[in-house]
Amino acid sequence: MAGCIVGWAHSPFGKLEGESVESLIVQVANGALADAGIAAKDVDEIVLGHFNAGFSAQDFTASLVLQASADLRFKRAVRVENACATGSAAVQQGLKAIAARSARIVLVVGAEQMTTTAGPEIGKNLLKASYVREESDIEGGFAGIFGKIAGLYFQRWGDQSDALAMIAAKNHKNGVGNPYAQLRKDFGYEFCRHPSEKNPFVAGPLKRTDCSPVSDGAAALVIADLETALRLRKAIAFRATAHVQDFLPMSKRDILKFEGCTQAWQRALADAGIKLDDLSLVETHDCFTIAELIEYEAMGLAPEGQGARVAAEGLAEKDGKLPINPSGGLKSKGHPIGATGVSMHALAAMQLMGAAGDMQVRNARLGGIFNMGGAAVANYVSILERIK
């Protein structure tokens, strides 16, 4: 238990007119400090998660966090990046500073502004999270990567269109209760299941409702060491964390197994001394519905090739055996790359504090988070527990 979340802030996700990367960073940095009851002068270190792929003209961004307060001047600040897992990379970097006793209080911020970039350029930027030498010519950009994965999964295990539609419908229904979500609309299973003018195929068997949207947004956490946290108003402890990095080329692994995800979950659960069944909820990385389906198997909810059972039996519903993405996930909430992992931690912390409003899962005691970069290349798991 190296650190505890003691405060958080979360901007709306979506197309945010009038905002910039800088304004989003400043907004959530100040919000998280206020929520924690921590003065800026007491922060020892700042970690910013911001995707390094061309969405921002200002590419040297760590010091933008200092714009939140003059009292942050001369603090240590660093930017980290690990594709779509950038936010969780920032969280774990902050935890390492606390574990090393080089910091008592760390301010972690994740931010991205994607919607000001032209559509074709967005696709090129996102493809940089793939193995460019072999995968850059896959049609459809990063959606094409997961469209290919979905097609291969269908070939091996049969048509999973019903399951993907159930996952999409579940997450959109959950997202209605999330005040920060980009898409707060319950589309229903039938709309998600059948292609239409409003829900066309995007890549392979993936339709628009199978793909997370392009988003702007930011989130921030204040993380403190245990001694400091117990003196504050609330404390959500990291019971365990894990980070597993896999090969970048899909050609070097069985892309339908997400083995890095499996390894990360196994290590985190073992370190926490718990089983998957002990978790109250999970926020998982549903950049595409096929990702959530395979993650069911990788985390151990279903045997290989049988993830559809989780959806069909309602196990992942908000009132199911293990609620998955009660926030609506990336599918409904949105996916501003650098902010996503930080957002997942903030939303899970809200659940454990009983402060999740219409997203709230009953009797939430232990929260799991899985955030990945690329096609299951960077794999991060956190297990959170409220101790105050």
Secondary structure, 3 states (H helix, E strand, C coil): CCCEEEEEEECCCECCCCCCHHHHHHHHHHHHHHHHCCCHHHCCEEEEECCCCCCCCCCCCHHHHHHHCHHHCCCEEEEECCHHHHHHHHHHHHHHHHHCCCCCEEEEEEEEECCCCCHHHHHHHHHCCCCHHHHCCCCCHHHHHHHHHHHHHHHHHCCCHHHHHHHHHHHHHHHCCCCCCCCCCCCHHHHHHCCCCCCCEEECCEEHHHECCCCEEEEEEEEECHHHHCCCCCCEEEEEEEEEECCCCHHHCCCCCCHHHHHHHHHHHHHHCCCHHHCCEEECCCCEHHHHHHHHHHHCCCCCCCCHHHHHCCCCCCCCCCCECCCCHHHHHCCCHHHHHHHHHHHHHHHHCCCCHHHCCCCCCEEEEEEEECCCCEEEEEEEEECC
